[in-house]
Amino acid sequence: MNRLERCIKLLKGQNIFLTGGAGTGKSFLTKQIVTKYITAKKNIVVLGSTGISAVNINGQTIHSFFIFNISSNFDELEVSDRYNKSRIKDLNKIISKLDLLVIDEISMVSSNMMDMIVYRLRNGGFKGRILVVGDFFQLPPIVKKNSSNLLFDEALYAFESSGWDYLNFLNINLTQIKRTSDKEFMEILSKVRIGEVDNKVLSYLTRLKDQVIKANEPTILYGRNAEATRLNRQKLQALPQKEFVIESQKTKRDSKLSDKRVASWINSLPVEDSLLLKEGAKVIFTTNKWGSYHNGQRAIIEHIEDDHIVVSSLKTGKLMKVDRFEFDLNKTVVDKDNEVKNESQYSLKQFPLRLCYAITIHKSQGMSIDELICNVENIFATSQFYVALSRATNPKSLKIEFNRDYFDKYLQRVIQVSDTVKKFYKIEKFEEIE
């Protein structure tokens, strides 16, 4: 029984927490499950904890779907709900008909939000199943700036909530890294993920720092946006060809949709609202299109037209015609046949390409990149180092860039994980699936 068949069978009887390290195929398996439910004409809603994660799984944000607005606790939610009674009534109608609710990037959902989600589900008469997906060793919940909570041990994770206990998840851990086949690299990534920095890890990462790679202008990952933007602009300006400014194509279908909501959604998309390109520029794909290209694939611009762009793969030289990719800002409704459907409020079409001389670690989420330099001099958030390193498909084409002293001490500082998370993964029982 393969991964998909196993998860579909288990979801018939219980809620599932699907986890695993970077590159183990969590997103791919989740999309397979969603497709299976849609094909079977089941009522399903897919949510992301952030705008970016919602876009990545073609879903909505948790805040938007559950009408949380800016509420971060029950006191704020109670005030907000007084002004949204009609909308909550419609929400309850949707919730009562759901067969499956999917929540991605669960690690960024706080304990308070998890309890608020369960509150909505219980009030709405939810009778379906829940699939939550993510890795608590990676992105932590976002804590308000005025909060006294610390970044690591006092962050309130979803699994610490009473709502998590109420849902009684079966824990599934995907163990096989699909992004790379190098066993030693997989072992090092597994240790870095859980914050283990032993002599073997230090020695291996030092070798990556000293390694000379023969790649032709590998993509550089930066912790901050300023460095990535500066390098891309310099490289583009150095090309003698004409510069094209390619604007996205937008369609607004819901007149009540606020400009603020639209702007926030556009900002979360993995494409540029206004794309600057030249023929000869090196680019990276920012989405997947099965059978055509994958997120993180690098190419060179060969020819630019209004309705398509021709690129050649940097790895194989193969020519590809790239069309605009359409993104939809959806809302969930119950249609006249009493089925739960997504209704597009706004759509944006743009070519799924970015300049690939440099990219931020944040924007590299989900990418698999063949030739890579990880500049780790400005790591400022837990898991950033791990996320950067785990984008690589081949350690022989991977270099760590660090031009300061005391590399070992720096690694000890940036490769950290929460003790709370370590304890959770140690105590909980997990069914492991390759």
ABEGO torsion letter per residue (X at the ends): XBAAAAAAAAAAABBBBBBEBBGAGAAAAAAAAAAAAAAAGBBBBBBBABAAAAAAAGBBBAAAAAGAEABABAAAAAAAAAAAAAAAAAAAAAAAABABBBBBGAAABBAAAAAAAAAAAAAAGBABBBBBBEBAABBBBBBBAABABBABAABBBAAABAAAAAAGBBBBBBABBAABABAAAAAAAAAAAAGBBBAAAAAAAAAAAABBBABBGBBBBBABAAAAAAAAAAAAAABABBBBBBBBBBBBABAABBAAAAAAAAAABABBABBBBBBGBBBBBABBBBGABBBGBBBBBABBBAABBBBBBAAAGBBBBBBBBBBBBBBBBBBAAGBBBBBBABBBBBBBBBBAABBBAAAABGBBBABBBBBAABBABBGAAAAAAAABABAAABBBBBABBGAAAAAAAABBBBAAAAAAAAABBBBBBX
